[in-house]
């Protein structure tokens, strides 16, 4: 059982996104979720996008999975739908979808920067 509530884990992750804290963002992803996101990240040079805030709009629980819909505000607003689960005693994002039509390229840009580092 994780040492913090799922709600705390989600809030900490969202705060990391706003702060541009790539290490903590990536640390919350399972290997599969990270691989899927990096495979879909934009290529080419770029800079860290400015994200100014977030709101957690929905939380649904199905079995051991918790799915959160989060809206991020910044240069372009975007929405994510993240499925979290307890993985070996820690809350991890097992699946993440980004609404690209609403500015989701901001998070993709952050992930592209991570891909360049590895």
Residue, then its C-alpha position, 0 to 999 in steps of 0.5 A: x500500500x502506498x505511503x500517500x493517498x492517490x489524491x496526494x500523488x496526483x496533486x504532487x505530479x500535477x505540481x511537478x508538471x507546472x514546475x517543469x520537474x521532469x525527473x518527478x514527472x517521469x518517476x511517476x510513469x510506469x515503463x510502458x506509459x513512459x515508452x508510449x509517451x516518448x514514442x509519440x513525443x514531437x521531434x526537433x528542437x524546442x524549449x520547455x513550455x510554460x504551464x501555469x496551473x491545473x485543475x483535477x476535474x474527475x476521479x473514477x475508480x475501477x478495481x484497483x485503477x484510478x483514472x483522473x482527468x486533469x486540465x492544465x493551463x498555460x500557453x495552450x490549455x490541454x487535458x490529460x486522462x491518467x490511469x494510476x495504480x499501486x505498483x509495488x507500493x507506489x502510485x504510478x501512472x500506468x496509462x496517459x492520454x493527452x488531448x492534443x487538439x487542446x494544446x497537448x503539444x506542451x506536455x509532448x514538448x516536455x517529453x521530447x526534451x526528456x527523449x533528447x536526454x536519453 
